[in-house]
Amino acid sequence: MNISSIIQKPKAPKTNKSKKISKKIADRKKNPLFVKDAKSFRIGNDVQPKRDLSRYVRWPRYILLHRQKKILLQRIKVPAAIHQFSKTLDKNQSSKVYSLLKKYSPETKTEKKQRLIKAAEQKTQNQKTDSKKVNVLKFGLNHVTTLVETKKAKLVLIAYDVDPIELVVWLPQLCRRQEVPFAFVKNKARLGALVHQKTATCVALTDVRKEDQAEFDNLARDLRQHYNENHELLRTIGGGQVGIKSRHQQEALKKAIEIEELKKTSQ
């Protein structure tokens, strides 16, 4: 016989756990105003709550680069020559400029085809053709540059989101030197839409019709004040903004220094 079988260990007293739990629940005082209504998120039951899944989305590379570039331009010190591109026209001014320039947008391919067919028909019938030069917007960086250098351009619009910025970073200074009114506008796609292209880095207006002369003079005067004669644009350095975490650390350090100074003055 085993010694373990002879020596029996005392058994623990039996306790009913379910009774104890039920007693605890019964002891709790239930408030009739607050009724528990547990939700069930199983199939066919309650709708799942809306969650912000932007952190979990795998964004395309061009979006990531765009966002990283934006944050970098906020953090690091940006030279004034590049920072001036962020000072674009506001909504009211840009709407005025675009409404004027839309009248001078060049003809589309279909319009050009119709014009050439009409001119050919007139030529066969020995009729006079309209050979007047039409005033339209000029686009293309090299073309606009030559127009500014020869002072033929009367107004120049430059897109603020040209990449790389080195393509147009010298153009504002050239416009200032040649005394041509210019402005920075948002979205190179909007500039491209004026000249029936996908995008356009810059657009120039060479001549204005008589009926639009007064409106153009007012716009040119405003743009000269905002950009050509505004010397602060070439002095203010951009960037230098601190992130939210660093800002909280600086504020906490500032508070701690103030508390220490108060303690010293109170003693």
C-alpha positions in Angstrom: 0.0 0.0 0.0 1.1 3.5 -0.8 1.6 5.9 2.0 -0.1 8.6 -0.1 -3.3 6.6 -0.2 -3.3 6.2 3.6 -2.6 9.9 4.3 -5.5 11.7 2.7 -5.3 15.5 2.3 -8.3 17.5 3.6 -10.6 18.7 0.8 -11.4 22.4 0.4 -15.0 23.4 1.3 -17.3 23.6 -1.7 -18.4 27.1 -2.7 -21.1 27.9 -5.2 -19.6 30.8 -7.4 -22.8 31.4 -9.3 -24.7 32.1 -6.1 -22.1 34.7 -5.0 -22.2 36.4 -8.4 -26.0 36.5 -8.3 -26.0 37.9 -4.8 -23.6 40.7 -5.9 -25.8 41.6 -8.9 -28.9 41.7 -6.6 -27.2 43.9 -4.1 -26.4 46.5 -6.7 -29.0 49.3 -6.8 -30.4 49.7 -10.3 -31.3 53.2 -11.5 -34.5 53.1 -13.6 -33.3 56.2 -15.6 -30.2 54.4 -17.0 -31.2 51.2 -18.7 -28.4 49.1 -20.0 -28.8 48.5 -23.8 -25.8 46.5 -24.9 -25.2 46.5 -28.7 -24.5 43.4 -30.7 -22.3 43.9 -33.8 -23.0 40.4 -35.2 -24.4 39.9 -38.8 -27.8 41.5 -39.2 -27.7 43.4 -35.9 -26.3 46.9 -35.0 -24.3 48.8 -37.6 -20.6 49.1 -36.9 -19.4 52.6 -35.7 -17.6 54.8 -38.2 -13.8 54.7 -37.8 -11.1 57.0 -39.2 -9.2 54.5 -41.3 -6.9 57.1 -43.0 -3.9 55.9 -40.9 -4.4 52.3 -42.2 -4.8 53.3 -45.9 -1.9 52.5 -48.2 -1.8 55.8 -50.0 -0.1 56.1 -53.5 3.5 57.3 -53.6 2.8 60.7 -55.1 0.4 61.5 -52.3 2.9 60.5 -49.6 5.6 62.6 -51.3 3.2 65.6 -51.6 2.3 65.4 -47.8 6.0 64.9 -46.7 7.0 67.9 -48.9 4.3 70.1 -47.3 5.4 69.2 -43.8 9.1 69.8 -44.7 8.3 73.2 -46.0 6.6 74.0 -42.7 9.5 72.8 -40.6 12.7 73.8 -42.3 13.6 77.4 -43.2 12.5 78.2 -46.7 14.4 80.9 -48.7 12.3 84.0 -49.6 12.7 83.3 -53.3 10.8 80.0 -52.9 8.5 81.1 -50.1 7.0 83.9 -52.2 5.3 81.2 -54.4 3.0 80.3 -51.4 1.6 83.9 -51.5 -1.1 83.2 -54.1 -4.1 85.3 -55.1 -7.1 85.0 -52.9 -10.5 83.7 -54.1 -12.0 87.0 -55.2 -8.9 88.2 -57.1 -8.3 84.9 -58.8 -11.9 84.7 -59.9 -11.6 88.2 -61.5 -8.3 87.3 -63.2 -9.7 84.0 -64.5 -12.9 85.5 -65.8 -10.9 88.0 -67.8 -8.4 85.5 -69.2 -11.1 83.1 -70.1 -12.1 85.5 -72.9 -8.7 85.2 -74.4 -8.3 81.4 -74.3 -7.0 80.0 -77.6 -9.3 78.0 -80.0 -9.7 74.3 -79.6 -8.8 71.7 -82.3 -12.4 71.5 -83.5 -12.7 75.3 -83.7 -9.5 75.5 -85.7 -10.6 72.8 -88.1 -13.9 74.6 -88.7 -12.1 78.0 -89.3 -9.7 76.4 -91.8 -12.5 74.7 -93.7 -14.4 78.0 -93.8 -11.3 79.9 -95.0 -10.8 77.2 -97.7 -14.4 77.6 -98.9 -14.1 81.4 -99.1 -10.8 81.1 -101.0 -12.4 78.8 -103.6 -15.3 81.3 -104.0 -12.8 84.2 -104.4 -14.1 85.9 -101.2 -12.1 87.9 -98.7 -10.9 86.0 -95.7 -10.6 87.4 -92.2 -6.8 87.4 -91.7 -6.8 89.5 -88.6 -4.4 88.4 -85.8 -6.5 87.2 -82.8 -5.3 88.1 -79.3 -5.1 84.9 -77.3 -3.2 83.7 -74.2 0.4 82.5 -74.7 1.7 79.5 -72.8 5.0 77.5 -72.7 7.9 78.6 -70.4 10.3 79.5 -73.3 7.6 81.4 -75.1 6.5 83.4 -72.1 10.2 84.1 -71.2 10.9 85.7 -74.6 7.6 87.7 -74.3 8.7 89.1 -70.9 12.2 89.8 -72.1 10.9 91.8 -75.1 8.3 93.5 -72.9 5.5 92.2 -75.1 3.7 90.5 -72.2 1.2 92.7 -70.3 0.3 90.1 -67.6 1.9 86.9 -66.4 0.4 84.2 -64.2 2.7 81.6 -62.6 1.6 78.4 -61.0 2.6 77.9 -57.4 2.9 74.1 -57.5 5.5 73.7 -60.3 7.8 70.7 -59.6 10.8 71.2 -59.6 10.5 74.8 -58.6 13.8 75.6 -60.3 12.0 75.8 -63.6 10.2 79.0 -62.7 12.0 80.3 -59.6 13.7 83.0 -61.7 10.6 84.2 -63.6 9.2 86.5 -60.9 12.5 88.5 -60.7 12.6 88.8 -64.5 9.0 90.2 -64.4 10.0 92.7 -61.7 13.0 93.8 -63.8 11.0 94.2 -67.0 8.1 95.9 -65.1 5.6 93.3 -66.2 2.7 92.7 -63.7 2.7 89.1 -62.5 0.9 86.9 -59.9 1.1 83.5 -58.3 -2.0 81.3 -58.7 -3.0 78.0 -57.3 -3.1 74.8 -59.3 -1.2 74.5 -62.6 -4.1 72.4 -63.9 -6.4 75.5 -63.7 -3.8 77.4 -65.8 -3.7 74.5 -68.2 -7.5 74.5 -68.6 -7.3 78.1 -69.9 -5.1 77.0 -72.8 -6.7 73.6 -73.3 -3.7 71.7 -71.8 -3.4 69.3 -68.9 -1.1 71.6 -67.0 0.7 74.9 -67.6 3.6 76.4 -65.6 2.8 80.0 -66.7 0.5 82.0 -69.0 1.0 85.4 -70.5 -1.4 87.9 -72.0 0.0 90.1 -74.7 -2.9 92.4 -75.8 -6.3 93.4 -74.5 -9.5 94.4 -76.4 -10.9 97.9 -75.9 -14.0 96.7 -74.0 -11.7 95.0 -71.4 -9.1 97.7 -71.1 -10.6 99.4 -67.9 -10.9 96.0 -66.1 -7.4 95.0 -67.1 -5.9 98.3 -65.9 -7.5 97.9 -62.4 -6.2 94.3 -62.2 -2.7 95.3 -63.3 -2.5 98.1 -60.7 -3.6 95.7 -57.9 -1.1 93.0 -59.0 1.8 95.5 -59.2 1.0 96.6 -55.6 0.8 92.9 -54.4 3.8 91.5 -56.2 6.0 93.8 -58.3 6.3 96.6 -55.7 6.0 94.4 -52.6 9.6 94.2 -51.4 8.5 92.2 -48.2 8.0 89.1 -50.4 11.8 88.9 -51.0 12.6 89.5 -47.4 10.3 87.1 -45.5 11.7 83.6 -44.9 9.2 80.8 -44.7 9.0 77.7 -42.6 10.3 77.4 -39.0 7.0 76.1 -37.7 7.3 73.6 -34.8 5.4 70.3 -34.7 2.6 69.7 -32.1 4.7 67.5 -29.9 7.6 70.0 -29.8 5.2 72.8 -29.1 3.7 70.9 -26.1 7.3 70.3 -24.8 8.2 74.0 -25.1 5.0 75.1 -23.4 5.6 72.6 -20.5 9.1 73.8 -20.1 7.9 77.4 -20.1 5.3 76.6 -17.4 8.0 74.9 -15.3 10.3 77.9 -15.5 7.5 80.3 -14.5 6.6 78.1 -11.5 10.3 78.1 -10.4 10.4 81.9 -10.7 7.3 82.2 -8.6 8.7 80.0 -5.9 11.9 82.1 -5.8 10.0 85.4 -5.6 7.7 84.0 -2.8 10.7 83.1 -0.7 
